[in-house]
Amino acid sequence: MFTGIITDIGTITAIEERGDLRVTVGTTHSNSTASVAIGASVACSGVCLTVVGKTANSLSFDVSAETLRCTATGMWQQGARLNLERALKVGDELGGHIVTGHVDGVGQIAAITAEGDSKRFTFQMPASVAAYVAPKGSISLNGASLTVNDVSDDDLGHWFTINIIPHTAEWTNFGTAAVGDEVNIEIDVLARYLFRMRQLA
């Protein structure tokens, strides 16, 4: 379990084809891996993965074919930048919202516009997650806990917007994101259960 508060940006430095894909992620901060144990869970741009190897400045993960199929295009390529978050410990501050590290769908950045010091991002989302996204609700995008500004639906699809403040841009890979990039979407776990309860009511 995670909170969606990103603590490091990693860069994929090596990829090895095995039965699964072995991905090595270089970390930004020199102490990022010191207390990470083999077998620990780390969210990589919103995907919960198990640490299978490490060095002083890198972590390695096995990425299954199912994970490749369900996540953003281009995410598992050498040089790709990943938002990293270690698993939540009992007693840690819940600064974002409850995030499981399971991707519900893949969206796409449709527009980026300046708004004061921030940038407003417009995302197109698949119909499968649209019912779970609400104005002022929480959403996890590439593992980052964010607040939805507004939501709209039209003949071309389903859309929502968020604002990325300068701090978030600096500490996540949204600082280098561009129109057309795909993002991993995880809906708020509370929305998931409320939707199911309403179905059975």
VEXVEX-590062 format. One line per field, with one value per atom (N, C-alpha, C): residue number from 1; residue in three letters; chain; atom name; x, y, z. Coordinates in steps of 0.05 Angstrom, whole numbers. Example, Ala and Ser with C-alpha at 12.3 -4.5 7.8 and 13.67 -1.06 7.14 Angstrom:
BEGIN
seq = 1; 1; 1; 2; 2; 2
type = Ala; Ala; Ala; Ser; Ser; Ser
mol = A; A; A; A; A; A
atom = N; CA; C; N; CA; C
east = 264; 246; 264; 257; 273; 258
north = -114; -90; -66; -45; -21; 1
up = 156; 156; 156; 142; 143; 157
This chain:
BEGIN
seq = 1; 1; 1; 2; 2; 2; 3; 3; 3; 4; 4; 4; 5; 5; 5; 6; 6; 6; 7; 7; 7; 8; 8; 8; 9; 9; 9; 10; 10; 10; 11; 11; 11; 12; 12; 12; 13; 13; 13; 14; 14; 14; 15; 15; 15; 16; 16; 16; 17; 17; 17; 18; 18; 18; 19; 19; 19; 20; 20; 20; 21; 21; 21; 22; 22; 22; 23; 23; 23; 24; 24; 24; 25; 25; 25; 26; 26; 26; 27; 27; 27; 28; 28; 28; 29; 29; 29; 30; 30; 30; 31; 31; 31; 32; 32; 32; 33; 33; 33; 34; 34; 34; 35; 35; 35; 36; 36; 36; 37; 37; 37; 38; 38; 38; 39; 39; 39; 40; 40; 40; 41; 41; 41; 42; 42; 42; 43; 43; 43; 44; 44; 44; 45; 45; 45; 46; 46; 46; 47; 47; 47; 48; 48; 48; 49; 49; 49; 50; 50; 50; 51; 51; 51; 52; 52; 52; 53; 53; 53; 54; 54; 54; 55; 55; 55; 56; 56; 56; 57; 57; 57; 58; 58; 58; 59; 59; 59; 60; 60; 60; 61; 61; 61; 62; 62; 62; 63; 63; 63; 64; 64; 64; 65; 65; 65; 66; 66; 66; 67; 67; 67; 68; 68; 68; 69; 69; 69; 70; 70; 70; 71; 71; 71; 72; 72; 72; 73; 73; 73; 74; 74; 74; 75; 75; 75; 76; 76; 76; 77; 77; 77; 78; 78; 78; 79; 79; 79; 80; 80; 80; 81; 81; 81; 82; 82; 82; 83; 83; 83; 84; 84; 84; 85; 85; 85; 86; 86; 86; 87; 87; 87; 88; 88; 88; 89; 89; 89; 90; 90; 90; 91; 91; 91; 92; 92; 92; 93; 93; 93; 94; 94; 94; 95; 95; 95; 96; 96; 96; 97; 97; 97; 98; 98; 98; 99; 99; 99; 100; 100; 100; 101; 101; 101; 102; 102; 102; 103; 103; 103; 104; 104; 104; 105; 105; 105; 106; 106; 106; 107; 107; 107; 108; 108; 108; 109; 109; 109; 110; 110; 110; 111; 111; 111; 112; 112; 112; 113; 113; 113; 114; 114; 114; 115; 115; 115; 116; 116; 116; 117; 117; 117; 118; 118; 118; 119; 119; 119; 120; 120; 120; 121; 121; 121; 122; 122; 122; 123; 123; 123; 124; 124; 124; 125; 125; 125; 126; 126; 126; 127; 127; 127; 128; 128; 128; 129; 129; 129; 130; 130; 130; 131; 131; 131; 132; 132; 132; 133; 133; 133; 134; 134; 134; 135; 135; 135; 136; 136; 136; 137; 137; 137; 138; 138; 138; 139; 139; 139; 140; 140; 140; 141; 141; 141; 142; 142; 142; 143; 143; 143; 144; 144; 144; 145; 145; 145; 146; 146; 146; 147; 147; 147; 148; 148; 148; 149; 149; 149; 150; 150; 150; 151; 151; 151; 152; 152; 152; 153; 153; 153; 154; 154; 154; 155; 155; 155; 156; 156; 156; 157; 157; 157; 158; 158; 158; 159; 159; 159; 160; 160; 160; 161; 161; 161; 162; 162; 162; 163; 163; 163; 164; 164; 164; 165; 165; 165; 166; 166; 166; 167; 167; 167; 168; 168; 168; 169; 169; 169; 170; 170; 170; 171; 171; 171; 172; 172; 172; 173; 173; 173; 174; 174; 174; 175; 175; 175; 176; 176; 176; 177; 177; 177; 178; 178; 178; 179; 179; 179; 180; 180; 180; 181; 181; 181; 182; 182; 182; 183; 183; 183; 184; 184; 184; 185; 185; 185; 186; 186; 186; 187; 187; 187; 188; 188; 188; 189; 189; 189; 190; 190; 190; 191; 191; 191; 192; 192; 192; 193; 193; 193; 194; 194; 194; 195; 195; 195; 196; 196; 196; 197; 197; 197; 198; 198; 198; 199; 199; 199; 200; 200; 200; 201; 201; 201
type = Met; Met; Met; Phe; Phe; Phe; Thr; Thr; Thr; Gly; Gly; Gly; Ile; Ile; Ile; Ile; Ile; Ile; Thr; Thr; Thr; Asp; Asp; Asp; Ile; Ile; Ile; Gly; Gly; Gly; Thr; Thr; Thr; Ile; Ile; Ile; Thr; Thr; Thr; Ala; Ala; Ala; Ile; Ile; Ile; Glu; Glu; Glu; Glu; Glu; Glu; Arg; Arg; Arg; Gly; Gly; Gly; Asp; Asp; Asp; Leu; Leu; Leu; Arg; Arg; Arg; Val; Val; Val; Thr; Thr; Thr; Val; Val; Val; Gly; Gly; Gly; Thr; Thr; Thr; Thr; Thr; Thr; His; His; His; Ser; Ser; Ser; Asn; Asn; Asn; Ser; Ser; Ser; Thr; Thr; Thr; Ala; Ala; Ala; Ser; Ser; Ser; Val; Val; Val; Ala; Ala; Ala; Ile; Ile; Ile; Gly; Gly; Gly; Ala; Ala; Ala; Ser; Ser; Ser; Val; Val; Val; Ala; Ala; Ala; Cys; Cys; Cys; Ser; Ser; Ser; Gly; Gly; Gly; Val; Val; Val; Cys; Cys; Cys; Leu; Leu; Leu; Thr; Thr; Thr; Val; Val; Val; Val; Val; Val; Gly; Gly; Gly; Lys; Lys; Lys; Thr; Thr; Thr; Ala; Ala; Ala; Asn; Asn; Asn; Ser; Ser; Ser; Leu; Leu; Leu; Ser; Ser; Ser; Phe; Phe; Phe; Asp; Asp; Asp; Val; Val; Val; Ser; Ser; Ser; Ala; Ala; Ala; Glu; Glu; Glu; Thr; Thr; Thr; Leu; Leu; Leu; Arg; Arg; Arg; Cys; Cys; Cys; Thr; Thr; Thr; Ala; Ala; Ala; Thr; Thr; Thr; Gly; Gly; Gly; Met; Met; Met; Trp; Trp; Trp; Gln; Gln; Gln; Gln; Gln; Gln; Gly; Gly; Gly; Ala; Ala; Ala; Arg; Arg; Arg; Leu; Leu; Leu; Asn; Asn; Asn; Leu; Leu; Leu; Glu; Glu; Glu; Arg; Arg; Arg; Ala; Ala; Ala; Leu; Leu; Leu; Lys; Lys; Lys; Val; Val; Val; Gly; Gly; Gly; Asp; Asp; Asp; Glu; Glu; Glu; Leu; Leu; Leu; Gly; Gly; Gly; Gly; Gly; Gly; His; His; His; Ile; Ile; Ile; Val; Val; Val; Thr; Thr; Thr; Gly; Gly; Gly; His; His; His; Val; Val; Val; Asp; Asp; Asp; Gly; Gly; Gly; Val; Val; Val; Gly; Gly; Gly; Gln; Gln; Gln; Ile; Ile; Ile; Ala; Ala; Ala; Ala; Ala; Ala; Ile; Ile; Ile; Thr; Thr; Thr; Ala; Ala; Ala; Glu; Glu; Glu; Gly; Gly; Gly; Asp; Asp; Asp; Ser; Ser; Ser; Lys; Lys; Lys; Arg; Arg; Arg; Phe; Phe; Phe; Thr; Thr; Thr; Phe; Phe; Phe; Gln; Gln; Gln; Met; Met; Met; Pro; Pro; Pro; Ala; Ala; Ala; Ser; Ser; Ser; Val; Val; Val; Ala; Ala; Ala; Ala; Ala; Ala; Tyr; Tyr; Tyr; Val; Val; Val; Ala; Ala; Ala; Pro; Pro; Pro; Lys; Lys; Lys; Gly; Gly; Gly; Ser; Ser; Ser; Ile; Ile; Ile; Ser; Ser; Ser; Leu; Leu; Leu; Asn; Asn; Asn; Gly; Gly; Gly; Ala; Ala; Ala; Ser; Ser; Ser; Leu; Leu; Leu; Thr; Thr; Thr; Val; Val; Val; Asn; Asn; Asn; Asp; Asp; Asp; Val; Val; Val; Ser; Ser; Ser; Asp; Asp; Asp; Asp; Asp; Asp; Asp; Asp; Asp; Leu; Leu; Leu; Gly; Gly; Gly; His; His; His; Trp; Trp; Trp; Phe; Phe; Phe; Thr; Thr; Thr; Ile; Ile; Ile; Asn; Asn; Asn; Ile; Ile; Ile; Ile; Ile; Ile; Pro; Pro; Pro; His; His; His; Thr; Thr; Thr; Ala; Ala; Ala; Glu; Glu; Glu; Trp; Trp; Trp; Thr; Thr; Thr; Asn; Asn; Asn; Phe; Phe; Phe; Gly; Gly; Gly; Thr; Thr; Thr; Ala; Ala; Ala; Ala; Ala; Ala; Val; Val; Val; Gly; Gly; Gly; Asp; Asp; Asp; Glu; Glu; Glu; Val; Val; Val; Asn; Asn; Asn; Ile; Ile; Ile; Glu; Glu; Glu; Ile; Ile; Ile; Asp; Asp; Asp; Val; Val; Val; Leu; Leu; Leu; Ala; Ala; Ala; Arg; Arg; Arg; Tyr; Tyr; Tyr; Leu; Leu; Leu; Phe; Phe; Phe; Arg; Arg; Arg; Met; Met; Met; Arg; Arg; Arg; Gln; Gln; Gln; Leu; Leu; Leu; Ala; Ala; Ala
mol = A; A; A; A; A; A; A; A; A; A; A; A; A; A; A; A; A; A; A; A; A; A; A; A; A; A; A; A; A; A; A; A; A; A; A; A; A; A; A; A; A; A; A; A; A; A; A; A; A; A; A; A; A; A; A; A; A; A; A; A; A; A; A; A; A; A; A; A; A; A; A; A; A; A; A; A; A; A; A; A; A; A; A; A; A; A; A; A; A; A; A; A; A; A; A; A; A; A; A; A; A; A; A; A; A; A; A; A; A; A; A; A; A; A; A; A; A; A; A; A; A; A; A; A; A; A; A; A; A; A; A; A; A; A; A; A; A; A; A; A; A; A; A; A; A; A; A; A; A; A; A; A; A; A; A; A; A; A; A; A; A; A; A; A; A; A; A; A; A; A; A; A; A; A; A; A; A; A; A; A; A; A; A; A; A; A; A; A; A; A; A; A; A; A; A; A; A; A; A; A; A; A; A; A; A; A; A; A; A; A; A; A; A; A; A; A; A; A; A; A; A; A; A; A; A; A; A; A; A; A; A; A; A; A; A; A; A; A; A; A; A; A; A; A; A; A; A; A; A; A; A; A; A; A; A; A; A; A; A; A; A; A; A; A; A; A; A; A; A; A; A; A; A; A; A; A; A; A; A; A; A; A; A; A; A; A; A; A; A; A; A; A; A; A; A; A; A; A; A; A; A; A; A; A; A; A; A; A; A; A; A; A; A; A; A; A; A; A; A; A; A; A; A; A; A; A; A; A; A; A; A; A; A; A; A; A; A; A; A; A; A; A; A; A; A; A; A; A; A; A; A; A; A; A; A; A; A; A; A; A; A; A; A; A; A; A; A; A; A; A; A; A; A; A; A; A; A; A; A; A; A; A; A; A; A; A; A; A; A; A; A; A; A; A; A; A; A; A; A; A; A; A; A; A; A; A; A; A; A; A; A; A; A; A; A; A; A; A; A; A; A; A; A; A; A; A; A; A; A; A; A; A; A; A; A; A; A; A; A; A; A; A; A; A; A; A; A; A; A; A; A; A; A; A; A; A; A; A; A; A; A; A; A; A; A; A; A; A; A; A; A; A; A; A; A; A; A; A; A; A; A; A; A; A; A; A; A; A; A; A; A; A; A; A; A; A; A; A; A; A; A; A; A; A; A; A; A; A; A; A; A; A; A; A; A; A; A; A; A; A; A; A; A; A; A; A; A; A; A; A; A; A; A; A; A; A; A; A; A; A; A; A; A; A; A; A; A; A; A; A; A; A; A; A; A; A; A; A; A; A; A; A; A; A; A; A; A; A; A; A; A; A; A; A; A; A; A; A; A; A; A; A; A; A; A; A; A; A; A; A; A; A; A; A; A; A; A; A; A; A; A; A; A
atom = N; CA; C; N; CA; C; N; CA; C; N; CA; C; N; CA; C; N; CA; C; N; CA; C; N; CA; C; N; CA; C; N; CA; C; N; CA; C; N; CA; C; N; CA; C; N; CA; C; N; CA; C; N; CA; C; N; CA; C; N; CA; C; N; CA; C; N; CA; C; N; CA; C; N; CA; C; N; CA; C; N; CA; C; N; CA; C; N; CA; C; N; CA; C; N; CA; C; N; CA; C; N; CA; C; N; CA; C; N; CA; C; N; CA; C; N; CA; C; N; CA; C; N; CA; C; N; CA; C; N; CA; C; N; CA; C; N; CA; C; N; CA; C; N; CA; C; N; CA; C; N; CA; C; N; CA; C; N; CA; C; N; CA; C; N; CA; C; N; CA; C; N; CA; C; N; CA; C; N; CA; C; N; CA; C; N; CA; C; N; CA; C; N; CA; C; N; CA; C; N; CA; C; N; CA; C; N; CA; C; N; CA; C; N; CA; C; N; CA; C; N; CA; C; N; CA; C; N; CA; C; N; CA; C; N; CA; C; N; CA; C; N; CA; C; N; CA; C; N; CA; C; N; CA; C; N; CA; C; N; CA; C; N; CA; C; N; CA; C; N; CA; C; N; CA; C; N; CA; C; N; CA; C; N; CA; C; N; CA; C; N; CA; C; N; CA; C; N; CA; C; N; CA; C; N; CA; C; N; CA; C; N; CA; C; N; CA; C; N; CA; C; N; CA; C; N; CA; C; N; CA; C; N; CA; C; N; CA; C; N; CA; C; N; CA; C; N; CA; C; N; CA; C; N; CA; C; N; CA; C; N; CA; C; N; CA; C; N; CA; C; N; CA; C; N; CA; C; N; CA; C; N; CA; C; N; CA; C; N; CA; C; N; CA; C; N; CA; C; N; CA; C; N; CA; C; N; CA; C; N; CA; C; N; CA; C; N; CA; C; N; CA; C; N; CA; C; N; CA; C; N; CA; C; N; CA; C; N; CA; C; N; CA; C; N; CA; C; N; CA; C; N; CA; C; N; CA; C; N; CA; C; N; CA; C; N; CA; C; N; CA; C; N; CA; C; N; CA; C; N; CA; C; N; CA; C; N; CA; C; N; CA; C; N; CA; C; N; CA; C; N; CA; C; N; CA; C; N; CA; C; N; CA; C; N; CA; C; N; CA; C; N; CA; C; N; CA; C; N; CA; C; N; CA; C; N; CA; C; N; CA; C; N; CA; C; N; CA; C; N; CA; C; N; CA; C; N; CA; C; N; CA; C; N; CA; C; N; CA; C; N; CA; C; N; CA; C; N; CA; C; N; CA; C; N; CA; C; N; CA; C; N; CA; C; N; CA; C; N; CA; C; N; CA; C; N; CA; C; N; CA; C; N; CA; C; N; CA; C; N; CA; C; N; CA; C; N; CA; C; N; CA; C; N; CA; C; N; CA; C; N; CA; C; N; CA; C; N; CA; C; N; CA; C; N; CA; C; N; CA; C; N; CA; C; N; CA; C; N; CA; C; N; CA; C; N; CA; C; N; CA; C; N; CA; C; N; CA; C; N; CA; C; N; CA; C; N; CA; C; N; CA; C
east = 17; 0; 18; 8; 24; 6; 18; 2; 2; 18; 19; 37; 54; 73; 100; 108; 133; 157; 177; 201; 226; 224; 248; 239; 255; 251; 274; 267; 287; 288; 310; 314; 321; 308; 314; 342; 360; 388; 395; 379; 384; 359; 356; 333; 344; 335; 344; 320; 319; 298; 303; 284; 285; 258; 249; 221; 203; 211; 199; 220; 213; 231; 245; 272; 287; 295; 284; 289; 305; 327; 343; 338; 332; 325; 345; 359; 378; 363; 371; 358; 372; 357; 368; 384; 373; 385; 403; 427; 447; 439; 420; 412; 386; 376; 349; 347; 369; 367; 377; 389; 403; 386; 361; 344; 322; 325; 306; 315; 298; 305; 297; 312; 304; 277; 258; 231; 212; 222; 205; 188; 166; 149; 156; 159; 163; 144; 131; 113; 130; 129; 144; 124; 121; 101; 73; 67; 41; 38; 59; 58; 73; 60; 73; 90; 116; 135; 152; 164; 180; 210; 225; 254; 267; 281; 294; 325; 334; 363; 368; 392; 398; 428; 435; 463; 460; 482; 481; 464; 460; 444; 425; 417; 397; 381; 357; 339; 331; 328; 320; 293; 277; 250; 245; 229; 219; 191; 188; 162; 149; 126; 113; 99; 92; 78; 52; 38; 12; 16; 38; 44; 50; 65; 71; 46; 27; 2; -16; -15; -34; -24; 1; 13; 19; 27; 31; 52; 47; 66; 91; 114; 139; 150; 135; 143; 168; 169; 190; 212; 222; 244; 268; 292; 316; 315; 321; 320; 294; 273; 248; 250; 237; 237; 212; 216; 195; 192; 167; 162; 165; 180; 185; 173; 161; 151; 154; 165; 167; 140; 136; 110; 107; 81; 74; 80; 91; 95; 74; 67; 48; 59; 43; 52; 62; 66; 74; 52; 59; 39; 25; -1; -16; -21; 0; -1; -18; -21; -37; -64; -67; -91; -82; -100; -93; -90; -66; -59; -49; -59; -52; -29; -24; -4; -14; -40; -53; -65; -57; -66; -93; -112; -139; -143; -126; -129; -106; -104; -83; -96; -88; -98; -77; -84; -66; -68; -45; -45; -55; -77; -89; -81; -74; -66; -52; -34; -20; -21; -32; -33; -23; -9; 1; -22; -21; -41; -27; -20; -3; 24; 34; 59; 55; 30; 24; 19; 14; 6; -20; -39; -64; -61; -64; -63; -91; -97; -122; -115; -129; -125; -150; -146; -167; -165; -188; -188; -206; -200; -218; -245; -265; -292; -293; -275; -276; -271; -258; -252; -268; -282; -295; -315; -329; -350; -338; -312; -299; -285; -284; -269; -289; -285; -304; -289; -301; -289; -282; -258; -247; -241; -243; -236; -206; -197; -169; -165; -142; -134; -104; -95; -66; -59; -40; -30; 0; 9; 37; 46; 28; 35; 32; 28; 26; -3; -7; -33; -40; -62; -70; -100; -108; -136; -148; -171; -184; -197; -192; -206; -234; -237; -264; -264; -287; -291; -312; -308; -327; -328; -351; -356; -369; -359; -370; -368; -375; -375; -347; -327; -299; -287; -301; -290; -295; -279; -281; -255; -258; -236; -236; -212; -211; -186; -185; -162; -151; -126; -112; -92; -84; -63; -38; -15; 11; 25; 29; 44; 74; 90; 119; 132; 124; 137; 131; 107; 100; 115; 118; 133; 162; 173; 201; 206; 186; 190; 177; 166; 154; 161; 155; 161; 141; 122; 105; 120; 143; 159; 169; 171; 181; 160; 135; 114; 106; 95; 87; 60; 47; 22; 26; 8; 10; 21; 35; 45; 22; 26; 7; 14; -7; -3; -19; -8; -21; -42; -66; -88; -96; -97; -109; -131; -155; -178; -177; -190; -192; -206; -194; -205; -233; -238; -265; -285; -278; -296; -303; -283; -288; -310; -308; -327; -355; -355; -380; -395; -381; -393; -405; -391; -401; -426; -425; -448; -473; -468; -491; -502; -485; -494; -514; -508; -523; -546; -548; -569; -597
north = -24; 0; 25; 46; 70; 95; 119; 143; 161; 155; 172; 197; 197; 218; 208; 218; 209; 219; 201; 208; 208; 198; 198; 193; 202; 196; 178; 155; 136; 136; 127; 125; 96; 84; 57; 57; 42; 42; 16; -5; -31; -47; -62; -80; -106; -128; -155; -172; -184; -202; -229; -238; -264; -277; -294; -303; -279; -262; -235; -215; -189; -168; -159; -162; -152; -123; -105; -76; -66; -51; -39; -9; 3; 31; 45; 64; 81; 102; 106; 125; 152; 172; 200; 206; 198; 205; 182; 190; 170; 150; 158; 141; 127; 127; 117; 87; 72; 43; 31; 47; 37; 20; 28; 13; -2; -6; -21; -51; -69; -97; -111; -132; -150; -162; -161; -171; -149; -124; -102; -93; -79; -69; -39; -32; -4; 2; 25; 33; 48; 38; 50; 62; 88; 103; 90; 83; 72; 42; 28; -1; -13; -29; -42; -65; -63; -83; -92; -116; -128; -124; -114; -111; -138; -144; -170; -167; -143; -138; -108; -102; -74; -69; -44; -35; -10; 5; 29; 50; 49; 70; 59; 34; 23; 1; -3; -25; -40; -67; -83; -97; -99; -110; -129; -149; -166; -157; -151; -140; -161; -171; -193; -183; -202; -195; -182; -190; -178; -149; -143; -115; -98; -109; -95; -89; -108; -105; -83; -80; -63; -35; -28; -3; 14; 39; 59; 51; 57; 51; 68; 55; 69; 71; 61; 62; 45; 22; 2; 2; 26; 29; 42; 35; 47; 77; 91; 120; 131; 114; 124; 132; 154; 164; 154; 143; 131; 145; 150; 160; 137; 140; 119; 126; 106; 109; 82; 82; 58; 53; 28; 20; 35; 40; 54; 36; 49; 35; 44; 26; 33; 57; 78; 101; 124; 118; 138; 158; 183; 203; 196; 197; 192; 219; 228; 254; 256; 234; 235; 221; 198; 181; 152; 134; 106; 96; 87; 78; 49; 31; 3; -5; 11; 4; -15; -15; -31; -13; -15; 3; -5; 14; 9; 15; 32; 39; 57; 61; 79; 103; 127; 151; 164; 187; 201; 231; 245; 274; 286; 301; 314; 343; 356; 384; 392; 412; 424; 454; 468; 497; 510; 533; 547; 560; 560; 572; 582; 608; 619; 606; 598; 583; 553; 544; 516; 510; 485; 477; 460; 466; 450; 428; 403; 380; 370; 366; 352; 324; 305; 277; 265; 248; 231; 204; 194; 169; 149; 123; 103; 102; 93; 92; 74; 54; 35; 48; 71; 85; 111; 120; 146; 149; 128; 130; 134; 128; 130; 156; 173; 198; 221; 237; 258; 284; 306; 332; 334; 343; 346; 319; 298; 272; 266; 245; 237; 217; 219; 200; 197; 173; 168; 167; 184; 185; 180; 159; 151; 149; 141; 137; 161; 184; 209; 215; 221; 228; 256; 259; 285; 289; 315; 322; 329; 318; 324; 351; 368; 394; 391; 380; 377; 353; 344; 321; 328; 317; 322; 297; 294; 272; 284; 274; 283; 261; 267; 247; 236; 251; 242; 226; 225; 210; 222; 214; 222; 237; 259; 277; 286; 292; 306; 323; 343; 360; 360; 366; 369; 392; 403; 423; 411; 416; 407; 432; 434; 457; 453; 474; 471; 450; 447; 426; 398; 393; 367; 362; 383; 381; 373; 385; 380; 352; 341; 316; 292; 296; 274; 276; 256; 257; 274; 287; 306; 331; 336; 359; 357; 333; 330; 317; 315; 303; 320; 308; 322; 312; 328; 320; 294; 275; 249; 227; 235; 215; 199; 174; 158; 157; 154; 154; 130; 119; 98; 111; 101; 112; 91; 99; 83; 100; 90; 104; 103; 121; 121; 96; 82; 57; 61; 84; 89; 91; 103; 105; 77; 60; 32; 18; 21; 7; 21; 47; 61; 54; 51; 44; 16; -2; -29; -30; -15; -14; -3; 17; 29; 9; -7; -28; -47; -54; -74; -63; -37; -24; -29
up = 0; 0; 0; -14; -17; -12; -13; -9; -33; -53; -76; -73; -52; -48; -59; -81; -95; -80; -76; -61; -77; -102; -119; -148; -167; -195; -204; -214; -223; -254; -264; -293; -300; -319; -327; -341; -329; -339; -354; -349; -363; -364; -386; -390; -400; -388; -396; -401; -425; -432; -419; -402; -390; -395; -377; -378; -374; -355; -352; -360; -359; -365; -339; -338; -315; -320; -303; -307; -284; -290; -270; -271; -247; -245; -228; -240; -225; -209; -184; -167; -167; -160; -160; -135; -112; -86; -77; -68; -61; -40; -22; 0; -6; -31; -37; -32; -36; -34; -8; 8; 32; 50; 54; 73; 58; 32; 16; 16; 25; 27; 1; -6; -27; -20; -38; -32; -24; -20; -13; -37; -32; -53; -57; -83; -91; -114; -112; -134; -155; -179; -202; -221; -220; -235; -232; -207; -201; -202; -208; -211; -187; -171; -148; -158; -153; -162; -138; -141; -120; -126; -107; -111; -111; -133; -136; -136; -136; -135; -130; -119; -115; -113; -118; -113; -96; -93; -77; -90; -116; -129; -151; -147; -166; -154; -165; -157; -182; -179; -202; -196; -217; -215; -238; -234; -256; -263; -289; -299; -317; -309; -323; -349; -366; -390; -385; -363; -356; -348; -334; -326; -351; -370; -395; -410; -410; -425; -413; -387; -373; -366; -374; -367; -391; -385; -406; -427; -452; -473; -469; -473; -471; -443; -424; -396; -390; -403; -396; -417; -423; -442; -429; -439; -427; -429; -407; -406; -396; -394; -384; -354; -347; -319; -305; -281; -265; -238; -230; -203; -184; -163; -143; -116; -104; -76; -62; -38; -22; -9; -1; 12; 38; 45; 69; 93; 114; 140; 160; 178; 199; 215; 218; 232; 214; 188; 169; 165; 158; 151; 125; 125; 100; 86; 71; 60; 34; 20; -4; 0; -13; -8; -10; -4; -5; -34; -40; -67; -65; -83; -81; -100; -120; -140; -161; -165; -186; -207; -232; -253; -263; -263; -272; -301; -312; -340; -348; -374; -385; -398; -390; -402; -419; -431; -448; -443; -443; -440; -466; -464; -488; -491; -469; -471; -445; -448; -425; -429; -409; -412; -386; -389; -366; -351; -324; -307; -282; -283; -261; -262; -239; -238; -243; -244; -248; -278; -283; -310; -307; -324; -324; -345; -336; -354; -360; -385; -393; -402; -390; -396; -409; -428; -438; -424; -414; -399; -412; -408; -420; -406; -421; -410; -385; -383; -361; -334; -334; -308; -304; -325; -325; -302; -296; -275; -247; -244; -218; -213; -233; -231; -227; -205; -198; -192; -198; -191; -161; -156; -128; -115; -130; -119; -123; -110; -112; -135; -147; -169; -168; -175; -177; -207; -215; -242; -241; -254; -253; -224; -206; -178; -161; -173; -157; -149; -123; -113; -122; -137; -148; -144; -146; -143; -170; -176; -202; -200; -221; -222; -232; -256; -268; -286; -293; -310; -332; -356; -378; -395; -409; -427; -452; -475; -500; -521; -546; -567; -573; -565; -570; -547; -524; -502; -475; -455; -428; -420; -405; -400; -370; -360; -334; -334; -316; -315; -286; -284; -258; -261; -239; -239; -227; -241; -231; -221; -195; -183; -188; -185; -190; -173; -148; -131; -143; -151; -163; -189; -205; -230; -224; -203; -197; -186; -171; -157; -170; -194; -209; -238; -254; -282; -298; -284; -298; -306; -294; -302; -330; -341; -369; -387; -377; -392; -416; -437; -461; -471; -487; -499; -515; -512; -525; -508; -486; -467; -454; -450; -435; -406; -389; -360; -348; -327; -312; -293; -294; -277; -256; -231; -210; -197; -198; -186; -156; -143; -114; -104; -85; -75; -64; -52; -41; -63; -85; -108; -119; -118; -128; -112; -85; -68; -69; -70; -72; -98; -120; -145; -143; -131; -128; -110; -88; -70; -84; -101; -115; -135; -148; -166; -153; -128; -114; -97; -96; -80; -91
